[in-house]
Amino acid sequence: MIGMRRNFIAALLFVIVLQAACSFRFDYVVVNSSNDPVTVEYRFKKLPGADEWKKKGLTDPDYFFFFIEPQLERLKDLEEDSGAWRMAPEGQVVRNAAEGELKITIQPGEVLQVYSDDGHAISDTNGAKDFPIANISLAGGKGKMSFEGELIIKQFSELEGRIYQIRYE
């Protein structure tokens, strides 16, 4: 009986370790490879059921952006896979809670992580529909790029491994 229990526990631990080893995080980033600062503005979709919650008097967040903290990294650090993401300074991020919008200016050679998931958005046929960003625009010295709806996820191209980018050049 004790031997079976040990085997069961060993098998359970093996499955847990295997699951942890197989879980990946996919990052969706904006890369500023221009020589000018770039202002990134993006609006999140409403959380499913948010309007119903309001009708019932609940004050839960309406938009996905309450769960997203913009992170920054230098492009050279990203290419070296240093994992040196840092939270964007409080004064650098402008949040509009009523509209679910974020606005941040990133410097030349800087990368902004706008979202991360388990790869569902980029690999699943329904991923574009589930991607929480409703629209995104990038404005800098060379003009403005804007994308919305299901076109957003199609703008992200593979940078390396599990990192997908929209690049402003």
Secondary structure as UniProt FT lines:
FT   HELIX           2..22
FT   STRAND          26..32
FT   STRAND          38..44
FT   TURN            48..49
FT   HELIX           50..55
FT   TURN            56..57
FT   HELIX           64..67
FT   STRAND          71..74
FT   HELIX           75..79
FT   TURN            80..81
FT   STRAND          86..87
FT   HELIX           90..92
FT   STRAND          93..96
FT   TURN            97..100
FT   STRAND          101..106
FT   TURN            108..109
FT   STRAND          110..117
FT   HELIX           120..123
FT   TURN            125..126
FT   HELIX           127..130
FT   STRAND          133..140
FT   TURN            141..142
FT   STRAND          143..148
FT   TURN            149..150
FT   HELIX           151..155
FT   STRAND          157..160
FT   TURN            161..162
FT   STRAND          163..168
//
